[in-house]
Amino acid sequence: MTTLYIRDVDDAVAETFKQRAAVAGMSLSAYVALELANIAARPTNAEIVQRLKTRDRSAGPSTVEIVEAVRDSRR
């Protein structure tokens, strides 16, 4: 495992994490490591856009069908 040192963390942010760690019954270090793992597991917006660009949409509705469905739902 890698050790990270984070400098210049705002006092309010640090206090929030300390409180959340205490509520979760975890050390601050363990809590922040878990939060970082959760963040790293989520795709970035750029990754989502790239994934969407590579999808085959030929079987989906056409633009006209989508517009008609939206108009129908507003009536």
PDB file of N, CA, C and O in Angstrom:
ATOM      1  N   MET A   1       0.837  -1.186   0.000  1.00  0.00           N
ATOM      2  CA  MET A   1       0.000   0.000   0.000  1.00  0.00           C
ATOM      3  C   MET A   1       0.873   1.236   0.000  1.00  0.00           C
ATOM      4  O   MET A   1       1.994   1.230   0.508  1.00  0.00           O
ATOM      5  N   THR A   2       0.348   2.270  -0.566  1.00  0.00           N
ATOM      6  CA  THR A   2       1.045   3.545  -0.640  1.00  0.00           C
ATOM      7  C   THR A   2       0.590   4.447   0.494  1.00  0.00           C
ATOM      8  O   THR A   2      -0.576   4.429   0.890  1.00  0.00           O
ATOM      9  N   THR A   3       1.508   5.221   1.002  1.00  0.00           N
ATOM     10  CA  THR A   3       1.179   6.206   2.025  1.00  0.00           C
ATOM     11  C   THR A   3       1.044   7.563   1.361  1.00  0.00           C
ATOM     12  O   THR A   3       1.936   7.987   0.625  1.00  0.00           O
ATOM     13  N   LEU A   4      -0.065   8.250   1.615  1.00  0.00           N
ATOM     14  CA  LEU A   4      -0.289   9.591   1.080  1.00  0.00           C
ATOM     15  C   LEU A   4      -0.274  10.596   2.221  1.00  0.00           C
ATOM     16  O   LEU A   4      -0.821  10.352   3.296  1.00  0.00           O
ATOM     17  N   TYR A   5       0.353  11.711   1.968  1.00  0.00           N
ATOM     18  CA  TYR A   5       0.312  12.828   2.910  1.00  0.00           C
ATOM     19  C   TYR A   5      -0.399  13.962   2.205  1.00  0.00           C
ATOM     20  O   TYR A   5      -0.026  14.335   1.093  1.00  0.00           O
ATOM     21  N   ILE A   6      -1.418  14.515   2.839  1.00  0.00           N
ATOM     22  CA  ILE A   6      -2.195  15.584   2.219  1.00  0.00           C
ATOM     23  C   ILE A   6      -1.980  16.856   3.032  1.00  0.00           C
ATOM     24  O   ILE A   6      -2.285  16.911   4.224  1.00  0.00           O
ATOM     25  N   ARG A   7      -1.461  17.853   2.376  1.00  0.00           N
ATOM     26  CA  ARG A   7      -1.181  19.125   3.040  1.00  0.00           C
ATOM     27  C   ARG A   7      -2.266  20.141   2.720  1.00  0.00           C
ATOM     28  O   ARG A   7      -3.016  20.004   1.753  1.00  0.00           O
ATOM     29  N   ASP A   8      -2.323  21.154   3.554  1.00  0.00           N
ATOM     30  CA  ASP A   8      -3.189  22.322   3.336  1.00  0.00           C
ATOM     31  C   ASP A   8      -4.672  21.954   3.256  1.00  0.00           C
ATOM     32  O   ASP A   8      -5.410  22.505   2.439  1.00  0.00           O
ATOM     33  N   VAL A   9      -5.095  21.034   4.096  1.00  0.00           N
ATOM     34  CA  VAL A   9      -6.516  20.690   4.175  1.00  0.00           C
ATOM     35  C   VAL A   9      -7.191  21.723   5.082  1.00  0.00           C
ATOM     36  O   VAL A   9      -6.740  21.975   6.199  1.00  0.00           O
ATOM     37  N   ASP A  10      -8.250  22.299   4.594  1.00  0.00           N
ATOM     38  CA  ASP A  10      -8.988  23.288   5.373  1.00  0.00           C
ATOM     39  C   ASP A  10      -9.424  22.686   6.708  1.00  0.00           C
ATOM     40  O   ASP A  10      -9.818  21.521   6.766  1.00  0.00           O
ATOM     41  N   ASP A  11      -9.354  23.466   7.764  1.00  0.00           N
ATOM     42  CA  ASP A  11      -9.706  22.986   9.101  1.00  0.00           C
ATOM     43  C   ASP A  11     -11.132  22.444   9.166  1.00  0.00           C
ATOM     44  O   ASP A  11     -11.388  21.436   9.825  1.00  0.00           O
ATOM     45  N   ALA A  12     -12.048  23.107   8.492  1.00  0.00           N
ATOM     46  CA  ALA A  12     -13.450  22.669   8.517  1.00  0.00           C
ATOM     47  C   ALA A  12     -13.604  21.310   7.831  1.00  0.00           C
ATOM     48  O   ALA A  12     -14.387  20.470   8.273  1.00  0.00           O
ATOM     49  N   VAL A  13     -12.856  21.103   6.755  1.00  0.00           N
ATOM     50  CA  VAL A  13     -12.909  19.823   6.045  1.00  0.00           C
ATOM     51  C   VAL A  13     -12.347  18.723   6.929  1.00  0.00           C
ATOM     52  O   VAL A  13     -12.933  17.646   7.044  1.00  0.00           O
ATOM     53  N   ALA A  14     -11.209  18.997   7.550  1.00  0.00           N
ATOM     54  CA  ALA A  14     -10.588  18.006   8.428  1.00  0.00           C
ATOM     55  C   ALA A  14     -11.515  17.657   9.588  1.00  0.00           C
ATOM     56  O   ALA A  14     -11.639  16.488   9.955  1.00  0.00           O
ATOM     57  N   GLU A  15     -12.153  18.646  10.155  1.00  0.00           N
ATOM     58  CA  GLU A  15     -13.066  18.406  11.282  1.00  0.00           C
ATOM     59  C   GLU A  15     -14.271  17.583  10.843  1.00  0.00           C
ATOM     60  O   GLU A  15     -14.722  16.702  11.575  1.00  0.00           O
ATOM     61  N   THR A  16     -14.785  17.863   9.669  1.00  0.00           N
ATOM     62  CA  THR A  16     -15.911  17.084   9.136  1.00  0.00           C
ATOM     63  C   THR A  16     -15.529  15.614   8.993  1.00  0.00           C
ATOM     64  O   THR A  16     -16.287  14.727   9.385  1.00  0.00           O
ATOM     65  N   PHE A  17     -14.350  15.362   8.429  1.00  0.00           N
ATOM     66  CA  PHE A  17     -13.904  13.978   8.278  1.00  0.00           C
ATOM     67  C   PHE A  17     -13.657  13.312   9.630  1.00  0.00           C
ATOM     68  O   PHE A  17     -13.949  12.127   9.794  1.00  0.00           O
ATOM     69  N   LYS A  18     -13.132  14.047  10.585  1.00  0.00           N
ATOM     70  CA  LYS A  18     -12.917  13.488  11.924  1.00  0.00           C
ATOM     71  C   LYS A  18     -14.243  13.071  12.554  1.00  0.00           C
ATOM     72  O   LYS A  18     -14.344  11.998  13.149  1.00  0.00           O
ATOM     73  N   GLN A  19     -15.256  13.920  12.421  1.00  0.00           N
ATOM     74  CA  GLN A  19     -16.570  13.609  12.980  1.00  0.00           C
ATOM     75  C   GLN A  19     -17.196  12.407  12.286  1.00  0.00           C
ATOM     76  O   GLN A  19     -17.749  11.526  12.944  1.00  0.00           O
ATOM     77  N   ARG A  20     -17.111  12.370  10.969  1.00  0.00           N
ATOM     78  CA  ARG A  20     -17.688  11.250  10.218  1.00  0.00           C
ATOM     79  C   ARG A  20     -16.972   9.947  10.552  1.00  0.00           C
ATOM     80  O   ARG A  20     -17.608   8.899  10.666  1.00  0.00           O
ATOM     81  N   ALA A  21     -15.652  10.006  10.709  1.00  0.00           N
ATOM     82  CA  ALA A  21     -14.892   8.817  11.067  1.00  0.00           C
ATOM     83  C   ALA A  21     -15.316   8.322  12.441  1.00  0.00           C
ATOM     84  O   ALA A  21     -15.469   7.118  12.643  1.00  0.00           O
ATOM     85  N   ALA A  22     -15.506   9.236  13.388  1.00  0.00           N
ATOM     86  CA  ALA A  22     -15.912   8.857  14.739  1.00  0.00           C
ATOM     87  C   ALA A  22     -17.285   8.192  14.725  1.00  0.00           C
ATOM     88  O   ALA A  22     -17.500   7.182  15.395  1.00  0.00           O
ATOM     89  N   VAL A  23     -18.206   8.762  13.964  1.00  0.00           N
ATOM     90  CA  VAL A  23     -19.554   8.189  13.865  1.00  0.00           C
ATOM     91  C   VAL A  23     -19.497   6.785  13.255  1.00  0.00           C
ATOM     92  O   VAL A  23     -20.249   5.895  13.653  1.00  0.00           O
ATOM     93  N   ALA A  24     -18.602   6.599  12.292  1.00  0.00           N
ATOM     94  CA  ALA A  24     -18.462   5.292  11.639  1.00  0.00           C
ATOM     95  C   ALA A  24     -17.626   4.324  12.474  1.00  0.00           C
ATOM     96  O   ALA A  24     -17.484   3.156  12.113  1.00  0.00           O
ATOM     97  N   GLY A  25     -17.075   4.804  13.584  1.00  0.00           N
ATOM     98  CA  GLY A  25     -16.250   3.947  14.428  1.00  0.00           C
ATOM     99  C   GLY A  25     -14.920   3.596  13.781  1.00  0.00           C
ATOM    100  O   GLY A  25     -14.380   2.509  13.990  1.00  0.00           O
ATOM    101  N   MET A  26     -14.399   4.527  12.997  1.00  0.00           N
ATOM    102  CA  MET A  26     -13.156   4.289  12.263  1.00  0.00           C
ATOM    103  C   MET A  26     -12.134   5.353  12.619  1.00  0.00           C
ATOM    104  O   MET A  26     -12.473   6.430  13.109  1.00  0.00           O
ATOM    105  N   SER A  27     -10.885   5.030  12.364  1.00  0.00           N
ATOM    106  CA  SER A  27      -9.847   6.053  12.497  1.00  0.00           C
ATOM    107  C   SER A  27      -9.998   7.034  11.340  1.00  0.00           C
ATOM    108  O   SER A  27     -10.587   6.705  10.311  1.00  0.00           O
ATOM    109  N   LEU A  28      -9.469   8.221  11.513  1.00  0.00           N
ATOM    110  CA  LEU A  28      -9.522   9.214  10.450  1.00  0.00           C
ATOM    111  C   LEU A  28      -8.830   8.684   9.198  1.00  0.00           C
ATOM    112  O   LEU A  28      -9.344   8.834   8.089  1.00  0.00           O
ATOM    113  N   SER A  29      -7.690   8.080   9.372  1.00  0.00           N
ATOM    114  CA  SER A  29      -6.932   7.544   8.243  1.00  0.00           C
ATOM    115  C   SER A  29      -7.726   6.478   7.488  1.00  0.00           C
ATOM    116  O   SER A  29      -7.777   6.497   6.259  1.00  0.00           O
ATOM    117  N   ALA A  30      -8.338   5.557   8.212  1.00  0.00           N
ATOM    118  CA  ALA A  30      -9.121   4.494   7.575  1.00  0.00           C
ATOM    119  C   ALA A  30     -10.339   5.070   6.861  1.00  0.00           C
ATOM    120  O   ALA A  30     -10.687   4.627   5.766  1.00  0.00           O
ATOM    121  N   TYR A  31     -10.987   6.056   7.478  1.00  0.00           N
ATOM    122  CA  TYR A  31     -12.173   6.657   6.880  1.00  0.00           C
ATOM    123  C   TYR A  31     -11.819   7.381   5.577  1.00  0.00           C
ATOM    124  O   TYR A  31     -12.497   7.218   4.563  1.00  0.00           O
ATOM    125  N   VAL A  32     -10.750   8.180   5.617  1.00  0.00           N
ATOM    126  CA  VAL A  32     -10.349   8.919   4.419  1.00  0.00           C
ATOM    127  C   VAL A  32      -9.902   7.954   3.323  1.00  0.00           C
ATOM    128  O   VAL A  32     -10.189   8.186   2.149  1.00  0.00           O
ATOM    129  N   ALA A  33      -9.206   6.878   3.685  1.00  0.00           N
ATOM    130  CA  ALA A  33      -8.796   5.874   2.692  1.00  0.00           C
ATOM    131  C   ALA A  33     -10.023   5.246   2.032  1.00  0.00           C
ATOM    132  O   ALA A  33     -10.027   5.019   0.822  1.00  0.00           O
ATOM    133  N   LEU A  34     -11.063   4.967   2.819  1.00  0.00           N
ATOM    134  CA  LEU A  34     -12.298   4.410   2.272  1.00  0.00           C
ATOM    135  C   LEU A  34     -12.973   5.394   1.329  1.00  0.00           C
ATOM    136  O   LEU A  34     -13.447   5.008   0.261  1.00  0.00           O
ATOM    137  N   GLU A  35     -13.017   6.653   1.718  1.00  0.00           N
ATOM    138  CA  GLU A  35     -13.624   7.684   0.869  1.00  0.00           C
ATOM    139  C   GLU A  35     -12.842   7.836  -0.439  1.00  0.00           C
ATOM    140  O   GLU A  35     -13.438   7.976  -1.508  1.00  0.00           O
ATOM    141  N   LEU A  36     -11.525   7.810  -0.353  1.00  0.00           N
ATOM    142  CA  LEU A  36     -10.713   7.896  -1.571  1.00  0.00           C
ATOM    143  C   LEU A  36     -10.948   6.695  -2.479  1.00  0.00           C
ATOM    144  O   LEU A  36     -11.001   6.845  -3.700  1.00  0.00           O
ATOM    145  N   ALA A  37     -11.088   5.514  -1.903  1.00  0.00           N
ATOM    146  CA  ALA A  37     -11.378   4.321  -2.696  1.00  0.00           C
ATOM    147  C   ALA A  37     -12.733   4.448  -3.396  1.00  0.00           C
ATOM    148  O   ALA A  37     -12.880   4.050  -4.551  1.00  0.00           O
ATOM    149  N   ASN A  38     -13.719   5.003  -2.693  1.00  0.00           N
ATOM    150  CA  ASN A  38     -15.040   5.217  -3.297  1.00  0.00           C
ATOM    151  C   ASN A  38     -14.964   6.197  -4.461  1.00  0.00           C
ATOM    152  O   ASN A  38     -15.596   5.988  -5.496  1.00  0.00           O
ATOM    153  N   ILE A  39     -14.192   7.264  -4.290  1.00  0.00           N
ATOM    154  CA  ILE A  39     -14.033   8.248  -5.362  1.00  0.00           C
ATOM    155  C   ILE A  39     -13.326   7.616  -6.558  1.00  0.00           C
ATOM    156  O   ILE A  39     -13.742   7.808  -7.700  1.00  0.00           O
ATOM    157  N   ALA A  40     -12.266   6.869  -6.296  1.00  0.00           N
ATOM    158  CA  ALA A  40     -11.495   6.251  -7.377  1.00  0.00           C
ATOM    159  C   ALA A  40     -12.310   5.208  -8.144  1.00  0.00           C
ATOM    160  O   ALA A  40     -12.052   4.964  -9.323  1.00  0.00           O
ATOM    161  N   ALA A  41     -13.283   4.599  -7.488  1.00  0.00           N
ATOM    162  CA  ALA A  41     -14.104   3.563  -8.133  1.00  0.00           C
ATOM    163  C   ALA A  41     -15.127   4.158  -9.099  1.00  0.00           C
ATOM    164  O   ALA A  41     -15.613   3.462  -9.991  1.00  0.00           O
ATOM    165  N   ARG A  42     -15.452   5.427  -8.929  1.00  0.00           N
ATOM    166  CA  ARG A  42     -16.426   6.070  -9.811  1.00  0.00           C
ATOM    167  C   ARG A  42     -15.748   6.556 -11.085  1.00  0.00           C
ATOM    168  O   ARG A  42     -14.645   7.099 -11.028  1.00  0.00           O
ATOM    169  N   PRO A  43     -16.386   6.372 -12.223  1.00  0.00           N
ATOM    170  CA  PRO A  43     -15.781   6.878 -13.461  1.00  0.00           C
ATOM    171  C   PRO A  43     -15.848   8.399 -13.506  1.00  0.00           C
ATOM    172  O   PRO A  43     -16.751   9.007 -12.931  1.00  0.00           O
ATOM    173  N   THR A  44     -14.898   9.000 -14.186  1.00  0.00           N
ATOM    174  CA  THR A  44     -14.916  10.447 -14.382  1.00  0.00           C
ATOM    175  C   THR A  44     -15.968  10.790 -15.431  1.00  0.00           C
ATOM    176  O   THR A  44     -16.457   9.909 -16.139  1.00  0.00           O
ATOM    177  N   ASN A  45     -16.309  12.056 -15.526  1.00  0.00           N
ATOM    178  CA  ASN A  45     -17.255  12.476 -16.564  1.00  0.00           C
ATOM    179  C   ASN A  45     -16.699  12.161 -17.950  1.00  0.00           C
ATOM    180  O   ASN A  45     -17.441  11.735 -18.834  1.00  0.00           O
ATOM    181  N   ALA A  46     -15.399  12.368 -18.140  1.00  0.00           N
ATOM    182  CA  ALA A  46     -14.784  12.076 -19.439  1.00  0.00           C
ATOM    183  C   ALA A  46     -14.890  10.594 -19.768  1.00  0.00           C
ATOM    184  O   ALA A  46     -15.134  10.237 -20.921  1.00  0.00           O
ATOM    185  N   GLU A  47     -14.710   9.727 -18.778  1.00  0.00           N
ATOM    186  CA  GLU A  47     -14.837   8.286 -19.012  1.00  0.00           C
ATOM    187  C   GLU A  47     -16.272   7.906 -19.368  1.00  0.00           C
ATOM    188  O   GLU A  47     -16.490   7.048 -20.222  1.00  0.00           O
ATOM    189  N   ILE A  48     -17.237   8.530 -18.729  1.00  0.00           N
ATOM    190  CA  ILE A  48     -18.644   8.267 -19.033  1.00  0.00           C
ATOM    191  C   ILE A  48     -18.967   8.711 -20.451  1.00  0.00           C
ATOM    192  O   ILE A  48     -19.625   7.986 -21.198  1.00  0.00           O
ATOM    193  N   VAL A  49     -18.508   9.897 -20.823  1.00  0.00           N
ATOM    194  CA  VAL A  49     -18.748  10.403 -22.176  1.00  0.00           C
ATOM    195  C   VAL A  49     -18.125   9.466 -23.206  1.00  0.00           C
ATOM    196  O   VAL A  49     -18.755   9.147 -24.214  1.00  0.00           O
ATOM    197  N   GLN A  50     -16.900   9.025 -22.962  1.00  0.00           N
ATOM    198  CA  GLN A  50     -16.238   8.110 -23.892  1.00  0.00           C
ATOM    199  C   GLN A  50     -17.010   6.799 -24.030  1.00  0.00           C
ATOM    200  O   GLN A  50     -17.169   6.269 -25.129  1.00  0.00           O
ATOM    201  N   ARG A  51     -17.484   6.290 -22.901  1.00  0.00           N
ATOM    202  CA  ARG A  51     -18.267   5.044 -22.918  1.00  0.00           C
ATOM    203  C   ARG A  51     -19.555   5.231 -23.725  1.00  0.00           C
ATOM    204  O   ARG A  51     -19.946   4.354 -24.496  1.00  0.00           O
ATOM    205  N   LEU A  52     -20.204   6.373 -23.542  1.00  0.00           N
ATOM    206  CA  LEU A  52     -21.452   6.636 -24.270  1.00  0.00           C
ATOM    207  C   LEU A  52     -21.200   6.781 -25.767  1.00  0.00           C
ATOM    208  O   LEU A  52     -22.021   6.360 -26.582  1.00  0.00           O
ATOM    209  N   LYS A  53     -20.066   7.375 -26.128  1.00  0.00           N
ATOM    210  CA  LYS A  53     -19.748   7.552 -27.549  1.00  0.00           C
ATOM    211  C   LYS A  53     -19.526   6.228 -28.258  1.00  0.00           C
ATOM    212  O   LYS A  53     -19.749   6.127 -29.464  1.00  0.00           O
ATOM    213  N   THR A  54     -19.090   5.214 -27.528  1.00  0.00           N
ATOM    214  CA  THR A  54     -18.793   3.935 -28.168  1.00  0.00           C
ATOM    215  C   THR A  54     -19.983   2.976 -28.184  1.00  0.00           C
ATOM    216  O   THR A  54     -19.896   1.885 -28.747  1.00  0.00           O
ATOM    217  N   ARG A  55     -21.082   3.377 -27.573  1.00  0.00           N
ATOM    218  CA  ARG A  55     -22.256   2.494 -27.544  1.00  0.00           C
ATOM    219  C   ARG A  55     -22.949   2.444 -28.899  1.00  0.00           C
ATOM    220  O   ARG A  55     -23.003   3.434 -29.629  1.00  0.00           O
ATOM    221  N   ASP A  56     -23.474   1.274 -29.213  1.00  0.00           N
ATOM    222  CA  ASP A  56     -24.263   1.094 -30.432  1.00  0.00           C
ATOM    223  C   ASP A  56     -25.693   1.518 -30.124  1.00  0.00           C
ATOM    224  O   ASP A  56     -26.375   0.908 -29.300  1.00  0.00           O
ATOM    225  N   ARG A  57     -26.123   2.553 -30.788  1.00  0.00           N
ATOM    226  CA  ARG A  57     -27.462   3.081 -30.538  1.00  0.00           C
ATOM    227  C   ARG A  57     -28.406   2.839 -31.713  1.00  0.00           C
ATOM    228  O   ARG A  57     -29.479   3.437 -31.783  1.00  0.00           O
ATOM    229  N   SER A  58     -28.017   1.981 -32.616  1.00  0.00           N
ATOM    230  CA  SER A  58     -28.823   1.745 -33.814  1.00  0.00           C
ATOM    231  C   SER A  58     -30.179   1.130 -33.487  1.00  0.00           C
ATOM    232  O   SER A  58     -31.128   1.293 -34.254  1.00  0.00           O
ATOM    233  N   ALA A  59     -30.284   0.426 -32.360  1.00  0.00           N
ATOM    234  CA  ALA A  59     -31.553  -0.217 -32.006  1.00  0.00           C
ATOM    235  C   ALA A  59     -32.452   0.697 -31.177  1.00  0.00           C
ATOM    236  O   ALA A  59     -33.593   0.341 -30.883  1.00  0.00           O
ATOM    237  N   GLY A  60     -31.954   1.855 -30.803  1.00  0.00           N
ATOM    238  CA  GLY A  60     -32.723   2.757 -29.942  1.00  0.00           C
ATOM    239  C   GLY A  60     -33.694   3.610 -30.732  1.00  0.00           C
ATOM    240  O   GLY A  60     -33.747   3.522 -31.959  1.00  0.00           O
ATOM    241  N   PRO A  61     -34.465   4.437 -30.038  1.00  0.00           N
ATOM    242  CA  PRO A  61     -35.434   5.295 -30.711  1.00  0.00           C
ATOM    243  C   PRO A  61     -34.729   6.395 -31.507  1.00  0.00           C
ATOM    244  O   PRO A  61     -33.609   6.797 -31.192  1.00  0.00           O
ATOM    245  N   SER A  62     -35.419   6.866 -32.547  1.00  0.00           N
ATOM    246  CA  SER A  62     -34.875   7.958 -33.355  1.00  0.00           C
ATOM    247  C   SER A  62     -35.120   9.277 -32.636  1.00  0.00           C
ATOM    248  O   SER A  62     -35.883   9.343 -31.673  1.00  0.00           O
ATOM    249  N   THR A  63     -34.466  10.319 -33.114  1.00  0.00           N
ATOM    250  CA  THR A  63     -34.659  11.654 -32.539  1.00  0.00           C
ATOM    251  C   THR A  63     -36.124  12.077 -32.653  1.00  0.00           C
ATOM    252  O   THR A  63     -36.683  12.659 -31.724  1.00  0.00           O
ATOM    253  N   VAL A  64     -36.731  11.784 -33.784  1.00  0.00           N
ATOM    254  CA  VAL A  64     -38.139  12.136 -33.997  1.00  0.00           C
ATOM    255  C   VAL A  64     -39.028  11.421 -32.975  1.00  0.00           C
ATOM    256  O   VAL A  64     -39.935  12.030 -32.407  1.00  0.00           O
ATOM    257  N   GLU A  65     -38.772  10.148 -32.746  1.00  0.00           N
ATOM    258  CA  GLU A  65     -39.562   9.379 -31.772  1.00  0.00           C
ATOM    259  C   GLU A  65     -39.405   9.937 -30.361  1.00  0.00           C
ATOM    260  O   GLU A  65     -40.368   9.979 -29.595  1.00  0.00           O
ATOM    261  N   ILE A  66     -38.209  10.360 -30.025  1.00  0.00           N
ATOM    262  CA  ILE A  66     -37.962  10.929 -28.691  1.00  0.00           C
ATOM    263  C   ILE A  66     -38.712  12.240 -28.532  1.00  0.00           C
ATOM    264  O   ILE A  66     -39.359  12.470 -27.510  1.00  0.00           O
ATOM    265  N   VAL A  67     -38.627  13.099 -29.541  1.00  0.00           N
ATOM    266  CA  VAL A  67     -39.328  14.394 -29.489  1.00  0.00           C
ATOM    267  C   VAL A  67     -40.828  14.173 -29.392  1.00  0.00           C
ATOM    268  O   VAL A  67     -41.503  14.859 -28.624  1.00  0.00           O
ATOM    269  N   GLU A  68     -41.358  13.237 -30.148  1.00  0.00           N
ATOM    270  CA  GLU A  68     -42.799  12.946 -30.085  1.00  0.00           C
ATOM    271  C   GLU A  68     -43.196  12.436 -28.710  1.00  0.00           C
ATOM    272  O   GLU A  68     -44.251  12.809 -28.198  1.00  0.00           O
ATOM    273  N   ALA A  69     -42.375  11.593 -28.104  1.00  0.00           N
ATOM    274  CA  ALA A  69     -42.677  11.059 -26.766  1.00  0.00           C
ATOM    275  C   ALA A  69     -42.680  12.166 -25.736  1.00  0.00           C
ATOM    276  O   ALA A  69     -43.528  12.187 -24.844  1.00  0.00           O
ATOM    277  N   VAL A  70     -41.742  13.082 -25.851  1.00  0.00           N
ATOM    278  CA  VAL A  70     -41.708  14.222 -24.908  1.00  0.00           C
ATOM    279  C   VAL A  70     -42.937  15.097 -25.099  1.00  0.00           C
ATOM    280  O   VAL A  70     -43.559  15.510 -24.120  1.00  0.00           O
ATOM    281  N   ARG A  71     -43.295  15.385 -26.345  1.00  0.00           N
ATOM    282  CA  ARG A  71     -44.485  16.205 -26.610  1.00  0.00           C
ATOM    283  C   ARG A  71     -45.748  15.525 -26.092  1.00  0.00           C
ATOM    284  O   ARG A  71     -46.606  16.175 -25.495  1.00  0.00           O
ATOM    285  N   ASP A  72     -45.861  14.210 -26.323  1.00  0.00           N
ATOM    286  CA  ASP A  72     -47.030  13.453 -25.847  1.00  0.00           C
ATOM    287  C   ASP A  72     -47.141  13.494 -24.330  1.00  0.00           C
ATOM    288  O   ASP A  72     -48.242  13.572 -23.786  1.00  0.00           O
ATOM    289  N   SER A  73     -46.012  13.443 -23.653  1.00  0.00           N
ATOM    290  CA  SER A  73     -46.036  13.435 -22.189  1.00  0.00           C
ATOM    291  C   SER A  73     -46.431  14.782 -21.607  1.00  0.00           C
ATOM    292  O   SER A  73     -46.814  14.869 -20.440  1.00  0.00           O
ATOM    293  N   ARG A  74     -46.339  15.829 -22.412  1.00  0.00           N
ATOM    294  CA  ARG A  74     -46.690  17.177 -21.934  1.00  0.00           C
ATOM    295  C   ARG A  74     -48.152  17.520 -22.181  1.00  0.00           C
ATOM    296  O   ARG A  74     -48.634  18.556 -21.724  1.00  0.00           O
ATOM    297  N   ARG A  75     -48.847  16.671 -22.890  1.00  0.00           N
ATOM    298  CA  ARG A  75     -50.249  16.967 -23.209  1.00  0.00           C
ATOM    299  C   ARG A  75     -51.147  16.531 -22.111  1.00  0.00           C
ATOM    300  O   ARG A  75     -52.363  16.700 -22.204  1.00  0.00           O
TER     301      ARG A  75
END
